[in-house]
Structures are given as structure tokens and as C-alpha cells.
Amino acid sequence: MPAVLQHHGAYVCHGVTWATGDPRLLLAPLAGGPLAYATFMKQRLGFRAGSGRWCTGRYGFTDTINVEAIACPDRAPAEQSGQCAPCASRDDFRFAHQFHQGGHAPDALTAYMAQPHWLYLATFADGTTKVGTAAEPRRRSRLNEQGALFATYLTKSPDGRAVRHLEDALTRRLELTQTVRAAAKLRALADLRDLGAARASHDRDLARAAAALADMNVTTVLEEWTPPGEGDQLRTPDAERALYPHDLREGEHGFTLRSCIGTQVLAHLEIDDETGYLLDLGALKGRRILLGRFSSPGTAVQASLF
């Protein structure tokens, strides 16, 4: 397990992870060595972001049911899919998305996909619902990192091949998407007026999905996901907040993080500042950042009015 580090030093950011049960930045020290976690909830985060994209390493199998992130040994510039060529060539997990279609499958991936998987629905602040899958060890963290308001586990499948066929079937039958862009998730949180519309959308899609699975003779569990408490403030629509007006991928930034859903966070620039700013820490993935006592540029935006 990566070590927990202090908020200083230079790193390649691997994005936000919920693997520990709470949201943290996953960072590769530029000086070398293994990945490290940086906690940020209820803390001030200051950094300077550099230009360019850098390799975010690969995933390696620790045993037959678990994978772990591995830092790029060379901290090399990114090429395709956020990786350098050597890391991409050694990343057996990259074949997972085509596994159920009969694509190439290394032995380690075949063993990993043989374990039970879950099929779920997740609904976001604008009412968009996606269908997705999660391996048994990632059952909770996978949903925590999605940035959804509501989610339900639909059914447990015996393996990864079966669950991905079910995922594709619901996409075809119900026109449910399998991906939602981070920018759309953030904009939806900024426009959130009440939870009722998203709740209703989730319930409608859940009923449709359950009926479709029943038609395919698939037994459902319909177990509702319990969202982590770190996102409670973001799920409160009657709050004064605005989209953060600066590009996190360049320059200096500093704020205190109050709430987090997936990779989207609510931040305050000053302790006594009533206006919260919405930003996506996922934008830092693949960027070199220097953690330290940095502050954001001045802001001159009007908060969203609810």
C-alpha cells in the first residue's frame, strides 16, 4: 500500500483514488520510488502545475483478484492513453475492456476476470444514468470514484465476461451510456437545484433495467449504494458556489477542500469565504505538480444562485 506523504515535494499526479475508503491524491515522486497518497479532505492543498503530460504508469496484478497502480520507473512523457510506450506494453490490464469480445487475454487478466463482478447503475446530478461494472474487491471504491448522486447494484455475475455482456445488453436495450465525461459531472453539480429530479431519473432507469434483466432471466439484487459522507456538502443544492475559474493544469493554486464526490470537489479559497468553488481534481492526472504553500489567482466570478 502506498505511503501517506506530507504536502510538499514534486510529483507526477496519478489522479484521485478512493482505494483507501476516502478520497486521496495518488502521486509518483519525481525523485523516484513507489506511489504515495496525499490526503486532502478538510485540509489546505497548494500546488504549482507544470506543462506537458507525463506517464501515469500501469496496473499490475498483485494476485488473482487484485490489481495495483505502479508508477512509471522513468517518469517519462506520456504518449498514448496517458502512458509511455514501455509502460503501455507491460500493462496487461489494458485488455480488460475487450476481454468479453474474445480479444487477447494474458493469463493474469484471465485469472482476475474469473472472479465475481457486479453490475450497477449510477445517476449523476443532471439525471444522466450510466451502467457499469466492478470486480468484487472494487465493489465499493468503484462507485465512490464515479461522482454519482445515486447508485444501485443490479446483480452479481460469476465473472467479468458475463457481467460485461450484461452491461452491453442494457446499453443496447435501454440506450444507457457506459461513460459520462468529467466536465459534464462538474457542470451538473454547479447547476444542481434539487435532488428530486436525479432521484426520479434513477428510479425510472432502475425499474427499466430490472425489467430488462428479468426478461433475460437474470436474478437481481437491487442493493442501493450508500454514498460516502465526504460528499454530503456537494449533495446540498441550496448553497452558494461557482465553477472554479482557473485551469488547474497550469500555474499556482491553493484552497481548502470541504467536500468531494468522485474527483469533483468543493473548495474555499479562504477560511472565512462563504463562496465555494467547484473543481475537478481529476484534471491533474498526468501533470507534474509541486506541492507547497501556493495560492490561487484572484477570482472575479459570480456564484451560482439557488
N, C-alpha and C positions, 0 to 999 in steps of 0.2 A: 504494500500500500504506500502511495506517495507520502512524503513527509509534509507537515504543515509549516509554512515559512512565514517570516515577518514581511511587512510591506516595504521592502526596499530591494534594489538589485535589478539587473537586466535579464529579460526572459523573452522566449517565443511563447505567445499565448495560444493554448490549445482550446480555448473557449470555456464555457460554463459546464460543470458536471454536477449531477445530483447523486453520484455513486455512494457518497457517504451518508445520504439521507437529508443533507442540507445543501444549498447552492454554494459552490466554490469555483474560483478560477483554477484551471489546470494549466501549469506553467512549466516550461522547459528552460532551466538556467542556461544562459548563453555561455557560461564558463564550462558547461558540460555536467554530466551526471544525470540521475533519474528525474522524472517528473515530480513536481511538488504542488501541493494545494495552497491556495491563499483564501482564507475565509474573508467574507466582506459584509455579511448582514449586520446591520446596526453599527457599522464601522465607516470611517472615512477612507476612501480609496482615491489615491492620487497617482497619476502616471503621465509620462510623455510617450506618445506613439510615434514610431518611425515609419518611413516609407517602405514600399515593397511588400511582397508576400513571401512567407517562409514556411518550409515544410513542417507539417504537424505530425510527422512520424507515421506510425502504423499501429494496427491492432495485432496482438499476439495471443495465442491460446495458452492459458496457464494450466488447464486440464481439459477434460472432455466437455465441461459445461460452462466454463467461464472464459472471458477474454479480458485483456487489459491493454490500455494505451501505452505505447512505447515511444519515447522521444527519438527524433532523428539524431543519429550519432554525430552528424556533420553540421547540424543546424543550417542546412542548405537552403538556397532559394527554392520556392515552390515551382513546380511545373504543372502537371496535370492533376486535377482533383485535389489541389492543396498539398500535394506531396512532391518530393523529388523522385527521380526515376528509380534509384536504388530502394527507397522505402516502398514505393508502389509495387515493385517487382516482388518484394518479400511479404506483402500484405495479403495473406490467404483469405482474410475476411471480406475482401472486395468482391468475391464471387458469390456472396450470400444472396444478393438480390436476384440473381439468375439461377439460383440453386434449384428451385422448383420447376424450372423450364428445361432441365436436363443439361445445363451448362457445366463447365469444368468445375470439379469439386475436389479440392485437396482432402487428404484423409482427416486432418484436424477439423476442417469445416464440416465434413460429413458426420463426424462424431458429435460436434456441437449441435448441428441441426437435428440430431436424433432425439434430443431431449424434448419434453413438453413445451409448447408455446401457447401464448394467449392471443386471442383476437379481441380488439377493443374498438369502441367509438369514442372520439374526443371532439367536443364542441367548443368553439372559440367565441370571443366577445361579440363578434358580428353575426353569430348564428351559424357560421360555416362548420360543418361536421366532416371529419376525416375518419377513415377506417385505417387501423394499423395493427401491428403485431409486436409481441415482446416475448423473448425467451424467459423461461421460468425464473432464473436468477435476476433478471432485469424487469420483473413484473411491475414493481412499483416505481423504480427510478426512471424507467422509460416514459411512464405517464407524467411523472413530476417534471421532466425536462421538456414536455411538449408545449407548455404555455396555454393549456386549455382552462376553461372555467368549469366544465362538467365533463365527466368521462364515465364509461361503464365497460366492464369486462363482459364480453358477449359469450365466449365459450373457451374451453381449454382443449387444445388439439394435441394429439400424441407426438407430433414432431413438427419441425419447421417447414417441411414440404407441404404437409396437409394444411397448415394454417395459412400459408401464402396462397394456396389455391382458393381457400375460402375468402381471403382478402380480395383477390381478383374477381371472384364471383359477385361479391357485394358491390364492387365498383361497377361491374357491367350491368347488374340488375337494377341498382338504385342510383347510379351515377354519383357515387360518393368518391370524393377525391382521396388520394393517399398522401398528399403533401399540401402544406399551407406555408406560404412564404413568411419569413420573419417580419418583413415590413408590413404585411397585412395584419399580422397578430398585434403589432405595436400600434398601428393606426386604429384598430378596433378597440383597443384598451383606451386610447385617447378619446374615442367617440362614445364610450360606454355611458349610457343613460340609466339603464336599469338592468337587472339580471333576468327579469321575466322573459324577455324575448329569446335570449340564448337558452334558457331553461326549456321553454316551449319547443324550440327548434331541436334541442337534444332529445326530448321526449318523443317527438314525432319521428325522428330518424331512428331512434331506438326501437320503436314499435315496428317500423318498416323492416329494419334489419332482423329483428326477432322473427317476424313472419317469413322473411326470405330464408332464414336458416331452417325454420321448421319445415318449409317447403322442400328443403334439401335433406330432410331427416337428420338434422344436426341438433343435438341436445344443447340448450343454452343454460347459462348460469345467471346472467344479468346481475352481476355484482357491481354496485356503484363504487367508484374510486373516491377515496377521501382526500381532498387536496391538502397539501402541507400548509401549516399556519403562516409560513413566510410570505404567502401571497394574500393574506387577509386584507391589507390596506388597498391593494390593487383591485380587489373584488368589491370594494365600496365605491359605488359610482358617484355619490354626492361629495366630491372632493375637488379642490382647485388644483389643476395640473395641466401641463403643457408638454408638447414634444420637445425634447432637448434640442436646441438649435445649432449644435456644433457637430462636426464629423469626428466621431471617436477614433477614427483610423489615422488621425494626424494631429499634431500639436499637443498642448498640455491640458489636462483635465483634473478636476478634483471635486468630490461630492461625498455626502453621507448617504448610504443606501438603506432605505427604510422597508422596502417590500420587494418580493421577487416572485414572478410566475414564469417558469421555464428559464429563458435567458433575458426576459424583459424585466426591467427594474424601475422602481420609483425612487428618485433621489432628490435630496435637498442640497443646495449649494452652500447654504449657511445654516447653522443650528436653529436660528430663530426665523428662518424663511418659511412662510406659510405655503408658498407655491412649490408643488412637487413637479419634477421633470421626469418624463418617461423616456427611457433609452434602452437599447438592446446591446447588452454586453457581448452577445454573440458576434457582433461586428468586429471584435478584436481578434477573432480566431485567425491564426496565420500572421499576426502582426508582431513585430518586436516592440516591447514596451519596457520602459524604465520606471519602476515603482519608486515613489518618494513623495516629498511634500510639494505637490503641484496643485494648482488651482485652475478652474475653468475660466475662459474668457468671459467678459461681461455679457449679460443676456439682455435682450430688449424685445421680448415676445409677450403676447397677451395669453394668459392661461385660458384653457377651455372653461366655459361657463356651463354649469349643470343646474 
